[in-house]
Amino acid sequence: LIIQTDSYTKNDVVRGMNPFLVMDYLKDLHNDKEEFVKSYFVSDMNGDTVNSQGFRFNVKKGKIFQSILKTEKFAISNPVKSLDDGTWILVSAVPVKYRKKLIGNFGMTFAIETLGEALKNASDNGKYDFIMISDDGRVVYNQNYKYLNLEFKKELANSKEYFGLEDLPTRDLTGFNKFNREFIDIVFEGKKMYGMLIDMPKFNSKLFMFIPKKVFYKDLNSTLLKISGFIIFITGAVIFVIRYISNNLAGPIKNTIVAFEKISNGDLTVESNDYVPDEFGEIIRYLGNLIIVLRNTVALIQSSSKELENTSEDLTNTTQTMARNSQEQAHSLQSSEDLVINLSNSVEEVADLSKNAHQSSKNTFSSMEELKDRVREVKEITIEAKDLTKSTSDEANRGNELMKDAIFGMQRISTSTKKISETIGLIGDISKQVNLLALNAAIEAARAGEFGQGFTVVAEEIGKLAEKTSRSAKNIKEYIQEGILEVDRGKNYVDNTAKALSNIITSIQKNTFLINKITDSAIVQAEFSEKVLIAVKNVMEMAERISSTTEDQTSSNQELTQSMSMISDLTSSLAKGAEDIALTSIKISEQSRTLNRMIEFFKI
């Protein structure tokens, strides 16, 4: 009624307060009115009123008009009989405002039966009875109209058939939905009942609600049965959750810890095939990928280290051959230089010495060509070893990144396990609440007397079941705590594996540095070899010219001497480079053997 009448106050015709226009508007409403509505009316600030039946009158001294002027809130009258049909009616009105200023009121008269139907719908199909009381203490409504307009407490409290009405507690509407805990014992019409008063400030009235005790206990038993069913359902759900957690998480956690323990001991043949559809399942899948990558990385490192060891041995042999060739070349150059010196002493021996020098130059050229091929081969081998070492280093770094992911995953496992522990704690709290609920139910059953005796046994059993559930939740929490400790232990295993992999990466980096140094030396050696070859070729050409002519012997001897000196310097550099390469090759071989010993720790 408040909502309906309040919506009419927003109409521009009503706010205009023109009596002729307002009367036409009210007549239109009257034609479409609800059956329980008798009439509509509008009053201005002077009390001049028009209604939907075409009448005009003044209500300035009326109770409702004065109440709205004073409070600017909804107002309702005491029951009166309609002049039209003699039925009991009520008059209600709401303020009409424009720009927050009171300009009048809009109201209606309606059959009192409307309240009866609304209260019946709100009273669980008539199980409760109601008496509506105005703000001045008079009865506005009761079911058989017996007490209409009587002063509720004053006129009824003096009779023996009514007892306890003076002590009725007054509740606001928030207590309406929990009245079963706020009723007090009363006697009404000679019958034992439970009753209470509900304050309804919007109606400026109170509502007296009462129910026979027998009906109340009947509903209470039904309520207790519903509570029992709910408690049993909650208990079953808790047990199901506990079993689900135990069956689906304990096994995968244990298998994962065993897998990490084997990995920390170097056993990469382990496999992880558990499946859990959550974050822990992702950790298990990442663990499987990590094992595969580690297995491939270790196999590649083993193969690379063996190949590197073989390559370093070949490189050592090649450099030793290069050193011997350099020494032979140095002796040959020394012989050539001696021949050139002797050539300046005797012209007759020039031809023979030139032939010998020419032959020595040919031998030197052949040796240098062979040396050039050896140097090129060494260069190609070192470049290949450099590329192989880089690939090995990349794979090892990738394995290190995956190991970091595994460490992060273990941290996530620890976090998830702690969340599970918190959930188990929550289940324990729920069990305690269920136990308290069972205790409250037992108390209510005891209050119900003989009607609640059967439920007392059920409440005790529910309390025992809740206590058992609490103990189970506590045990599960202890298992989860042990799981957390095992996860921390698995994390330590992963950390140790990560340290071992880091040491391997460090060794690979050292090998990479040495191979880069060998590669640089081989490139320089190749350049020196090219220069020596050119110089030897020049010597050979000079020897040919010496053998064909002796006229330019003096100048040729000088040029030959200079060439010999250059060749001697280059040969010394070549010999020194060969010695450096040999030493580096030995170091690489030692590093390869060390790497092999470290890799043998893993089983693939």
C-alpha positions, 0 to 999 in steps of 0.5 A, a space after each residue: 500500500 505504501 509503495 502504491 500510494 507513494 508512486 501516485 505522489 510523483 504524478 504532475 497532476 497531483 503535485 499541481 494540486 488543482 482540485 478539478 484536475 486532481 478529481 479527474 485523475 482520481 476518478 480514472 484511478 477509481 475505475 481501475 482500482 483494486 477490489 479492496 480499495 474503496 476510494 482515493 483522495 488528495 488533500 492540500 496544505 489547507 486540508 481541502 480534499 477531493 476524492 475519487 467518488 466526486 466529493 469535496 470536504 476539509 480534513 484539516 482537523 483530522 488525525 491523519 492530516 495532522 500526523 502527516 503535517 507533523 512527521 511527513 511520514 506514512 499515517 494510518 487511522 483506527 478502524 471505522 465502518 464504511 458509510 457505503 456498505 458498513 464494512 470495516 475500513 482503514 484510511 492511510 495517506 502518504 505525504 506529497 512533496 515537491 522539491 523536498 517541500 511538503 505540499 499535501 498528502 495522497 491517501 486511500 481507504 481500503 477494506 480491513 480484510 486486506 491486512 488479514 490476507 497479507 498477515 495470513 500469507 506472512 504467518 505460514 498459512 495461518 499457523 500464527 495469529 496477529 493483532 495490529 495495534 496503532 501508535 495510541 495503543 488501540 487495536 487496528 486489526 484482529 482476525 474476527 474484529 473482536 478487539 477492534 478499537 480496544 486499548 490492547 494492554 489496558 483493557 485485555 490485561 485485567 482479565 484472567 483469560 489474558 496473562 503476561 501481555 504487560 511483559 511482552 518484549 517489543 522487537 523491530 522487524 529484524 526480529 520477525 524472522 527469528 521470533 522462535 527465540 524471542 517469544 515469551 509465555 502468555 495466556 490469551 483467551 484462556 489458552 497457553 501460547 507464545 507471544 511477542 510484539 513487533 514494532 513497525 515504524 513505517 506504519 506507526 503501529 505494532 503487531 502482536 503475534 501469538 501461536 498456541 504452544 502445541 502448534 509451536 512444538 510441532 513446528 519445532 520438531 520439524 525444524 529440529 529434523 531439518 537441522 539434523 538432516 543438515 548436520 548429517 549432510 555437512 558431516 558427510 561432506 566433510 568426511 568426503 572432502 577428507 577422504 578425497 584429499 587423502 586419496 588424491 594428494 598423498 600418493 603424488 606428493 610421495 612419488 614426487 619426493 622419491 623422484 627428486 631424491 633419485 635425481 639428487 643421487 644422479 639417477 636420471 632413469 626415474 619417471 613421473 607419471 602421476 596425474 593431479 588436475 591442479 597446480 601440483 599436477 603442473 609441477 609433476 608435468 614440469 618435473 617429467 620435462 625436467 628429467 627428459 631435458 637433464 637426461 638429454 643434456 647429460 648424454 650430450 655432454 658425455 658425447 661432447 666431452 669424449 669427442 673433445 678429448 679425442 679432438 684434443 689428442 689429435 690436436 696434440 699430435 698435430 702440433 707435435 708434428 708441426 713442431 718437428 717440421 718447424 725444427 727441421 725447417 729451421 735446420 734446413 734454413 740454417 743449411 741454406 744460410 750457410 750455403 749462401 755465405 759460402 757462395 760469396 767465398 767461391 764463385 766456382 762453388 756457386 753453381 753446386 751450392 745453388 743447386 743444393 739451395 734450390 733443392 733445399 728450398 723445394 724440400 722446404 716448400 714441400 714441408 711448408 705446404 704439408 705444414 699449411 695443410 696441417 695448420 688448416 686442419 687444426 684450424 677446422 678442428 678447433 672451430 668445430 670444437 668451439 661450435 660443439 662446446 657452445 652447443 653443450 654450454 647452451 644445453 647446460 644453461 637450458 637445464 639450469 633454467 629448468 632446474 630453477 623452474 623446478 625449484 620455483 615449482 617446489 615452492 608452489 608445492 609448499 604454498 599449496 600444501 600450506 593452503 591444504 593445511 589451512 583448509 583442514 583447519 577450517 574443516 576442524 572449525 566447521 566440526 567444532 561449529 557442528 558440535 556446538 550446533 548439536 549441543 544447541 539442538 540438544 538444549 532446544 530438545 530438552 526445552 521441548 520436554 517429552 516432544 524432544 526426547 527422541 531428538 536428544 539421542 540424535 543430537 548426542 550421536 551428531 555431537 559424537 560424529 562431529 568430535 570424530 570428524 574433528 579428530 580426523 581433521 586433526 590427523 589429516 593436518 598432521 599428515 599434511 605437516 609431514 608432507 610439508 617437511 618432505 616437500 622441503 626435503 625434496 627442495 634441498 635435493 633439487 638445490 643440490 642437483 642445481 649446484 652440481 649442474 652449476 659446477 658442470 656449466 662452470 667446467 664447460 665455460 672453462 673449456 670454451 675459454 680454452 678452445 677459443 684460445 686454441 682457435 685464435 692461436 690456430 688462426 694466427 698459426 695459419 696466417 704465419 704458415 701462409 707467410 712462411 710458404 710465400 717466403 719459402 717460395 721466394 727462396 726457391 725462386 731465388 735459388 733458381 735464378 742463382 743456378 741460372 746465372 752468377 752475374 747477379 750473385 752478389 745482389 742475390 746473396 744479399 736478398 737471399 740472406 734477408 729472406 733467410 733471416 725472415 724465414 728464421 724469424 717466422 719459423 721461430 714464431 711458428 715453433 713457439 705457436 706450436 708449443 702453445 697449442 700443444 700446452 693448450 691441447 693438454 689442458 683441454 684433454 685434462 678438462 675433458 677427463 675431469 668433465 667425464 668424471 663429473 658426468 659419470 655421476 649421472 645414470 641415464 
